[in-house]
Amino acid sequence: MQEITKLRNMTSLYLLCDDKILLLYRQGSRVVNNQWVGAAGGHFEENELNDARSCVLRELHEELSMTENCIRDLELRYITIRNTSGELRLNYYFFARLPGGTAMNLQSNEGILQWVALDECAHLKMPFSARFMMAHYLKTGRYDHILYGGISDGQKVIFTKLNEN
């Protein structure tokens, strides 16, 4: 068994507008390249290690030049954990809406942004955990406001509700 030596904490933001979701075809990244991901996201800075919300809002500003005032209903919906390449990868997936249901013409320096119909997301090439998170969201998560935790078993990600206790 490979020793786990590092933690990699990352956030992703999925913006919704009507029946579409804003996705980024990420290009030029050393971790995720030539795959569809959330519209904004990235690694935690040292001062954000206990604050995923601050991380996703910083990434929103850096990558889309938007602030929290530009979005509505920001929610942490999924947390996944995966053991790969000697590190534990923790992904914090946020969802939010654009106000008034109006799609904005946004640009990113991380790749190509595109509004995608929710029904088409399942067929896109996504990173391992994101692919299973999106499948769960499309089947279950888009109909509720529950926080889900997902653990990778190497073949798939298994989700459960993260109830407060």
Backbone as numpy.savetxt, mean C-alpha at the origin, in Angstrom:
# Nx Ny Nz CAx CAy CAz Cx Cy Cz
17.77 -22.75 8.35 16.92 -21.58 8.35 17.81 -20.33 8.35
17.48 -19.38 7.47 18.26 -18.16 7.36 17.97 -17.24 8.54
19.03 -16.67 9.13 18.86 -15.77 10.25 18.27 -14.45 9.77
17.32 -13.95 10.54 16.71 -12.66 10.23 17.56 -11.58 10.89
18.08 -10.69 10.06 18.98 -9.67 10.59 18.41 -8.26 10.49
17.36 -8.06 9.70 16.84 -6.70 9.50 15.32 -6.70 9.45
14.77 -5.53 9.73 13.35 -5.26 9.53 13.25 -4.21 8.44
12.33 -4.39 7.53 12.08 -3.39 6.48 10.61 -2.97 6.63
10.39 -1.74 7.11 9.06 -1.18 7.32 8.71 -0.27 6.15
7.56 -0.52 5.53 7.16 0.25 4.35 5.68 0.58 4.42
5.31 1.70 3.79 3.91 2.07 3.67 3.53 2.16 2.20
2.23 2.01 1.94 1.67 2.23 0.61 0.32 2.91 0.78
0.01 3.81 -0.14 -1.27 4.51 -0.12 -2.01 4.23 -1.42
-3.23 3.75 -1.28 -4.10 3.48 -2.42 -5.22 4.51 -2.40
-5.25 5.38 -3.42 -6.27 6.42 -3.52 -7.44 5.94 -4.36
-8.64 6.16 -3.85 -9.86 5.74 -4.53 -10.62 6.96 -5.03
-11.28 6.79 -6.15 -12.18 7.80 -6.70 -13.27 7.06 -7.46
-14.48 7.13 -6.95 -15.60 6.39 -7.54 -15.24 4.90 -7.59
-15.27 4.27 -8.75 -14.97 2.84 -8.86 -13.56 2.59 -9.40
-12.67 3.58 -9.19 -11.29 3.45 -9.67 -10.31 3.64 -8.53
-9.11 3.11 -8.75 -8.03 3.23 -7.78 -6.80 3.73 -8.51
-6.07 4.62 -7.86 -4.85 5.17 -8.47 -3.68 4.26 -8.13
-3.05 3.73 -9.17 -1.89 2.86 -9.00 -0.69 3.47 -9.69
0.47 3.07 -9.23 1.74 3.53 -9.79 2.47 2.34 -10.39
2.85 2.48 -11.66 3.72 1.49 -12.27 5.14 1.94 -11.95
5.71 1.33 -10.90 7.00 1.79 -10.36 8.14 1.39 -11.28
8.99 2.37 -11.56 10.15 2.16 -12.42 11.40 2.72 -11.73
12.51 2.01 -11.88 13.79 2.49 -11.37 14.01 2.27 -9.89
13.22 1.44 -9.25 13.37 1.18 -7.83 14.26 -0.05 -7.61
15.03 -0.03 -6.54 15.89 -1.18 -6.25 15.14 -2.30 -5.54
13.98 -1.99 -4.94 13.22 -3.00 -4.21 12.06 -3.52 -5.05
11.25 -2.64 -5.61 10.09 -3.01 -6.43 10.22 -2.27 -7.75
10.37 -3.01 -8.84 10.57 -2.39 -10.15 9.65 -3.04 -11.17
9.10 -2.21 -12.06 8.23 -2.67 -13.15 7.04 -3.49 -12.64
6.42 -2.98 -11.58 5.23 -3.59 -11.01 4.29 -2.48 -10.55
3.00 -2.83 -10.40 1.99 -1.89 -9.95 1.94 -1.88 -8.42
1.97 -0.69 -7.85 1.91 -0.51 -6.40 0.95 0.63 -6.10
0.79 0.95 -4.81 -0.03 2.08 -4.43 0.52 3.38 -5.00
-0.30 4.41 -5.03 0.06 5.68 -5.66 1.26 6.35 -5.00
1.44 6.13 -3.71 2.59 6.69 -3.00 2.99 5.71 -1.91
4.25 5.73 -1.55 4.70 4.85 -0.48 6.20 4.71 -0.46
6.68 4.10 0.60 8.12 3.90 0.71 8.51 3.46 2.11
9.79 3.58 2.37 10.36 3.13 3.64 10.21 4.18 4.74
10.11 3.68 5.96 10.04 4.55 7.13 11.37 5.28 7.31
11.29 6.53 7.71 12.45 7.27 8.19 12.62 6.92 9.67
13.80 7.16 10.20 14.08 6.79 11.59 13.07 7.38 12.57
12.66 8.63 12.36 11.72 9.28 13.28 10.27 8.81 13.10
10.02 7.92 12.13 8.67 7.43 11.84 8.46 5.98 12.27
9.43 5.37 12.92 9.37 3.93 13.18 8.15 3.50 13.97
7.57 4.37 14.75 6.36 4.03 15.50 5.15 4.79 14.99
5.20 5.27 13.74 4.13 6.11 13.22 3.98 5.93 11.71
3.30 4.85 11.32 3.11 4.55 9.90 2.33 5.66 9.19
1.42 6.29 9.90 0.62 7.39 9.30 1.52 8.55 8.88
2.46 8.92 9.74 3.39 10.00 9.38 4.21 9.63 8.16
4.61 8.38 8.07 5.39 7.92 6.92 4.57 8.03 5.63
3.33 7.54 5.65 2.54 7.55 4.43 2.20 8.99 4.02
1.99 9.87 4.98 1.72 11.27 4.64 2.95 11.96 4.08
4.12 11.64 4.60 5.36 12.20 4.04 5.54 11.71 2.61
5.31 10.42 2.38 5.44 9.87 1.03 4.42 10.49 0.08
3.21 10.74 0.55 2.18 11.40 -0.25 2.69 12.77 -0.72
3.29 13.49 0.19 3.81 14.82 -0.15 5.01 14.73 -1.09
5.94 13.85 -0.78 7.15 13.72 -1.61 6.85 13.23 -3.02
5.95 12.28 -3.14 5.74 11.62 -4.43 4.61 12.20 -5.26
3.60 12.79 -4.59 2.46 13.33 -5.34 2.23 14.82 -5.09
3.10 15.43 -4.26 2.97 16.86 -3.91 1.60 17.17 -3.33
1.09 16.26 -2.52 -0.21 16.44 -1.88 -0.04 16.40 -0.36
-0.97 17.04 0.34 -0.98 17.00 1.80 -2.21 16.22 2.26
-2.30 16.02 3.55 -3.44 15.30 4.12 -4.75 16.02 3.80
-4.71 17.34 3.66 -5.92 18.11 3.35 -6.46 17.81 1.96
-5.68 17.19 1.10 -6.09 16.87 -0.28 -6.87 15.56 -0.37
-6.86 14.78 0.71 -7.50 13.46 0.69 -8.54 13.36 1.81
-9.38 12.34 1.75 -10.41 12.10 2.76 -10.36 10.65 3.21
-10.78 10.45 4.45 -10.99 9.10 5.00 -9.74 8.23 4.96
-8.59 8.78 5.31 -7.35 8.00 5.36 -7.47 6.93 6.44
-7.27 5.67 6.03 -7.37 4.54 6.97 -6.25 3.54 6.73
-5.66 3.08 7.82 -4.77 1.92 7.75 -5.68 0.70 7.67
-5.58 -0.08 6.59 -6.50 -1.20 6.38 -5.82 -2.56 6.45
-4.52 -2.62 6.11 -3.82 -3.91 6.07 -2.40 -3.74 6.60
-1.96 -4.74 7.34 -0.56 -4.86 7.73 -0.14 -6.27 7.35
0.92 -6.39 6.57 1.40 -7.72 6.21 2.83 -7.90 6.69
3.19 -9.16 6.91 4.55 -9.49 7.32 5.02 -10.67 6.47
6.26 -10.53 6.01 6.84 -11.56 5.14 8.32 -11.72 5.49
8.76 -12.96 5.59 10.16 -13.29 5.86 10.83 -13.60 4.52
11.71 -12.72 4.07 12.38 -12.93 2.79 13.76 -12.29 2.77
14.68 -12.96 2.17 16.05 -12.45 1.98 16.70 -11.99 3.28
16.47 -12.72 4.37 17.10 -12.40 5.64 16.51 -11.21 6.36
15.33 -10.77 5.95 14.69 -9.64 6.64 13.19 -9.89 6.76
12.61 -9.27 7.77 11.16 -9.26 7.92 10.64 -8.00 7.26
9.78 -8.15 6.26 9.20 -7.01 5.56 7.79 -6.78 6.11
7.61 -5.62 6.71 6.31 -5.22 7.23 5.76 -4.12 6.34
4.58 -4.38 5.78 3.93 -3.42 4.89 2.67 -2.90 5.56
2.52 -1.59 5.56 1.35 -0.92 6.11 0.60 -0.30 4.94
-0.59 -0.84 4.63 -1.37 -0.41 3.47 -2.50 0.50 3.91
-2.46 1.73 3.41 -3.48 2.73 3.69 -4.36 2.92 2.47
-5.61 3.28 2.72 -6.55 3.64 1.66 -7.13 5.01 2.01
-7.42 5.81 0.98 -8.05 7.12 1.16 -8.85 7.44 -0.09
-9.67 8.47 0.02 -10.47 8.92 -1.12 -10.09 10.35 -1.48
-10.29 10.67 -2.75 -10.16 12.05 -3.17 -11.49 12.74 -2.92
-11.49 13.98 -2.45 -12.74 14.66 -2.11 -13.60 14.89 -3.35
-14.90 14.83 -3.13 -15.85 15.14 -4.19 -15.90 14.12 -5.31
-15.20 13.00 -5.19 -15.22 11.99 -6.23 -14.60 12.44 -7.54
-13.79 13.47 -7.50 -13.19 13.99 -8.73 -11.75 13.52 -8.85
-11.45 12.83 -9.93 -10.09 12.35 -10.17 -9.19 13.52 -10.52
-8.06 13.58 -9.89 -7.10 14.64 -10.17 -6.06 14.12 -11.16
-5.54 15.02 -11.97 -4.47 14.68 -12.89 -3.16 14.75 -12.13
-2.71 13.64 -11.61 -1.53 13.60 -10.75 -0.34 13.02 -11.50
0.85 13.41 -11.05 2.08 12.87 -11.62 3.00 12.46 -10.48
3.90 11.52 -10.79 4.84 11.02 -9.80 6.22 10.92 -10.41
7.23 11.16 -9.60 8.61 10.99 -10.05 9.10 9.56 -9.86
8.21 8.67 -9.41 8.56 7.27 -9.14 8.16 6.33 -10.27
7.38 6.82 -11.24 6.90 5.97 -12.32 5.66 6.56 -12.95
4.82 5.70 -13.50 3.63 6.12 -14.24 2.39 5.89 -13.39
1.62 6.96 -13.14 0.36 6.85 -12.41 -0.78 6.57 -13.38
-1.70 5.73 -12.93 -2.86 5.43 -13.78 -4.06 5.09 -12.92
-5.22 5.65 -13.27 -6.47 5.27 -12.63 -6.92 3.96 -13.25
-7.17 2.95 -12.41 -7.53 1.61 -12.86 -8.88 1.24 -12.25
-9.75 0.67 -13.05 -11.03 0.17 -12.52 -10.73 -0.92 -11.49
-11.45 -0.89 -10.38 -11.21 -1.87 -9.32 -11.27 -3.30 -9.84
-12.18 -3.57 -10.76 -12.33 -4.92 -11.29 -11.14 -5.39 -12.11
-10.27 -4.47 -12.53 -9.11 -4.84 -13.34 -7.84 -5.05 -12.52
-7.86 -4.70 -11.25 -6.65 -4.76 -10.41 -6.10 -6.17 -10.23
-6.97 -7.14 -10.17 -6.55 -8.51 -9.89 -5.63 -9.08 -10.97
-5.63 -8.49 -12.14 -4.85 -9.01 -13.26 -3.50 -8.32 -13.44
-3.19 -7.35 -12.58 -1.95 -6.59 -12.73 -0.79 -7.24 -11.97
0.42 -7.05 -12.46 1.61 -7.57 -11.79 1.93 -6.66 -10.60
1.88 -7.25 -9.40 2.13 -6.52 -8.15 3.14 -7.29 -7.31
3.78 -6.60 -6.37 4.67 -7.31 -5.43 3.88 -8.37 -4.66
4.58 -9.36 -4.14 3.98 -10.53 -3.51 2.87 -10.16 -2.51
3.20 -9.43 -1.46 2.21 -9.13 -0.41 1.10 -8.24 -0.94
1.44 -7.27 -1.79 0.44 -6.36 -2.34 -0.58 -7.11 -3.20
-0.15 -8.10 -3.93 -1.05 -8.88 -4.78 -2.12 -9.58 -3.94
-1.72 -10.19 -2.83 -2.68 -10.88 -1.97 -3.54 -9.89 -1.19
-2.94 -8.76 -0.78 -3.71 -7.73 -0.09 -4.80 -7.21 -1.01
-4.46 -6.92 -2.27 -5.44 -6.38 -3.20 -6.54 -7.39 -3.49
-6.19 -8.66 -3.62 -7.21 -9.69 -3.84 -8.18 -9.74 -2.67
-7.65 -9.65 -1.44 -8.51 -9.66 -0.25 -9.36 -8.40 -0.20
-8.76 -7.27 -0.52 -9.51 -6.01 -0.52 -10.68 -6.07 -1.51
-10.42 -6.56 -2.71 -11.46 -6.61 -3.74 -12.61 -7.54 -3.34
-12.28 -8.63 -2.66 -13.29 -9.62 -2.27 -14.00 -9.23 -0.97
-13.26 -8.65 -0.02 -13.80 -8.44 1.32 -13.61 -7.01 1.83
-12.39 -6.54 1.82 -12.03 -5.30 2.49 -12.70 -4.04 2.00
-13.08 -3.99 0.74 -13.71 -2.76 0.24 -15.13 -2.59 0.77
-15.67 -3.62 1.40 -17.03 -3.56 1.92 -17.09 -3.29 3.43
-15.95 -3.07 4.06 -15.93 -2.81 5.49 -14.84 -1.79 5.84
-14.66 -1.55 7.10 -13.61 -0.63 7.58 -12.79 -1.32 8.67
-12.45 -2.56 8.43 -11.74 -3.39 9.40 -10.25 -3.39 9.08
-9.43 -3.42 10.11 -7.99 -3.58 9.94 -7.68 -5.07 9.88
-6.95 -5.47 8.82 -6.58 -6.87 8.64 -5.07 -7.04 8.75
-4.68 -8.17 9.33 -3.29 -8.55 9.38 -3.08 -9.75 8.48
-1.97 -9.75 7.75 -1.68 -10.85 6.86 -0.27 -11.37 7.06
-0.13 -12.68 7.14 1.17 -13.31 7.30 1.42 -14.20 6.10
2.60 -14.03 5.50 2.98 -14.85 4.36 3.48 -16.19 4.84
3.03 -17.25 4.18 3.55 -18.58 4.48 4.52 -19.04 3.38
4.90 -18.11 2.50 5.81 -18.42 1.41 5.10 -18.69 0.10
3.83 -19.09 0.19 3.03 -19.38 -1.00 1.89 -18.37 -1.18
1.38 -17.88 -0.07 0.26 -16.94 -0.09 0.32 -16.11 1.19
-0.59 -15.14 1.29 -0.72 -14.35 2.52 -2.08 -14.69 3.12
-2.07 -15.06 4.40 -3.28 -15.45 5.11 -3.71 -14.28 5.98
-4.97 -13.81 5.80 -5.46 -12.62 6.49 -6.41 -12.98 7.62
-6.38 -12.14 8.66 -7.31 -12.24 9.76 -7.63 -10.82 10.22
-8.79 -10.67 10.85 -9.16 -9.37 11.40 -8.26 -9.08 12.59
-7.81 -7.86 12.70 -7.03 -7.45 13.86 -7.96 -6.68 14.81
-8.71 -7.44 15.61 -9.64 -6.84 16.55 -8.88 -6.28 17.74
-9.37 -5.17 18.26 -8.77 -4.59 19.46 -9.19 -5.43 20.67
-8.23 -5.69 21.55 -8.56 -6.42 22.78 -7.69 -5.97 23.91
